[in-house]
Amino acid sequence: MNMITYKGCKTKIEKNMYEMQEEMQTMLDVFYMGGRITQDQYEELTVLLTANHEAA
């Protein structure tokens, strides 16, 4: 587990530091599949990403 990767992704999502939701979701998928973030972290970040776009 890499907390730096998790924290970096969380910051990017919270500050909308990406161009498209699909782009960020793909990044999360790659980090999860590569073992850089845990399943719990992946699920949390995916929910956060989705919530940001539902609120907009």
Secondary structure as UniProt FT lines:
FT   HELIX           3..14
FT   TURN            15..16
FT   HELIX           21..33
FT   TURN            34..35
FT   HELIX           39..55
//
